[in-house]
Amino acid sequence: EGFNPLCGDEILVFLEVEHRLSFDYDAFIRESFIELRMQPKTTPHQTLQSFVLAVGPPTTLSRYRDWNDNIVHHFTVTSYHDRIAVAGRALVSTHPAASPLDDVTDRLPLESLPYPFWDVLQLGGPVRGSAALRKFHHGVSISARAGLVELIEALAGHIHTSFEYRKNVTRYDSSTDDFLAAGAGVCQDFTHLMLGLLRLRQIPCRYVSGYLHVAPAEGEAA
């Protein structure tokens, strides 16, 4: 991590990100097809300076840009293998942070949303549009005149006080119904439930998996 003063009070922060993952199998398998979204994007608030990706067993890497402007690397292993390893390293410079959410909009209900937002308003997969989810949603105490930020804070606070963070209660494929029944779970479960509550309020949102940059302590997945 380095600092480079620019004009005025603006500061450029360099972050070096290294990500390693592997898949180990109990027996040899014949073919694998893998897609990776590991390359950071250049946005108004960060610039990708460099990115290197290595995979094993050795194979050809291809890439394309998906609908959300992510660079997707993909490869196929067609020889017998019992392990796949991936290592990525990126250098990113960050710029001043985005405006706070309440500076963007605080009007509810949100109106005239562009068509692409409809994809992030639907309930499906692990986010179940069930009676249990709607019952929990109705239990949120908030003024009918609350703005967007106040509503989000109320939903998050209701989840925080209603559930316990505890490992080995849910699984990787657990749904919001499982989380509601157990009363405990991990970060993925909290996120799925928040997605469900926001989408019931017609607030577009999506699941983003990444890492918190916390120094000097080690960051959890977020």
Secondary structure, DSSP 8 states (H G I E B T S, - for coil): -EEEE-STT-EEEEEEEEEEEEEEEEEEES-EEEEE--S---BTTEEEEEEEEEEES----EEEE-TTS-EEEEEEE-S-EEEEEEEEEEEEEE-S----HHHH---SS--S--GGGGGGS--BTTB---HHHHHHHHT----TT--HHHHHHHHHHHHHHH-EE-TTSS-TT--HHHHHHHSEE-HHHHHHHHHHHHHHTT--------B---SSS---B-
